């Protein structure tokens, strides 16, 4: 049985559980040192998701933003200090949420990650692909993390849940080429609907569901709306601009295939530049590096 709660549990285990002892990532890393770790995290997440259905999308996004900057080391959790502006205060991360969360199984999570000691806003700005990237830029961004075009299209499917702020796509509605025009690749009927929600380029507070058919159900509907030219961001629409990516989009309209492929791509993303063994540290407090 596939559940959103288990999805979030996988994300948290993949992103935030540090190692108790040295060693590489593996199954059941905590079997001896903390045998109930995974069960505790899963139970806690199920409780929170029941009360906050928007949480899964926030945590998946946080996991992505963490992994693309210095690897999956929890550096996005660190607070800024007097001498350093941390990742969470970089422009791409200002809308992240879920920091206060102390969550059908889609993929098996390998554990044993350790926490990073460095977090800088400039690196987040340099490494995170913005929603206005074209396909070439997206491909280069993912390749720099040793991820493929297939991973790019599959992981974009996470946009089946969550919301987007108007200012991240309103140029497609009102000023696509700087001449007060609309993006011709955007479904005209959908564009008219979006204009009822986002009425100005300067709107930075209003949000719209990424999937117009529902933003809290994790399924493959993203690909169905994409072929209708209803992808919200330019980076969504970009997946239809090459034959290779279009073919992958159409393959993922099979829901079972999407679930399988999403799990595999999340495993690959969750292994980006991980710290294991004696690298990094095990933070005593998630938002602050240890004082030694």
Secondary structure as UniProt FT lines:
FT   HELIX           4..16
FT   TURN            27..33
FT   TURN            35..36
FT   HELIX           37..51
FT   TURN            53..54
FT   HELIX           55..67
FT   TURN            68..70
FT   HELIX           75..77
FT   TURN            82..83
FT   HELIX           87..89
FT   HELIX           91..93
FT   TURN            94..95
FT   TURN            99..100
FT   HELIX           121..127
FT   TURN            131..132
FT   HELIX           135..143
FT   TURN            144..146
FT   HELIX           149..156
FT   HELIX           157..160
FT   STRAND          163..165
FT   HELIX           166..168
FT   TURN            169..170
FT   HELIX           171..174
FT   TURN            184..185
FT   HELIX           188..197
FT   TURN            201..202
FT   STRAND          207..209
FT   TURN            212..213
FT   HELIX           221..226
FT   TURN            227..229
FT   HELIX           234..237
FT   HELIX           238..240
FT   HELIX           243..251
FT   TURN            252..253
FT   HELIX           255..269
FT   TURN            270..273
FT   TURN            277..278
FT   TURN            286..287
//
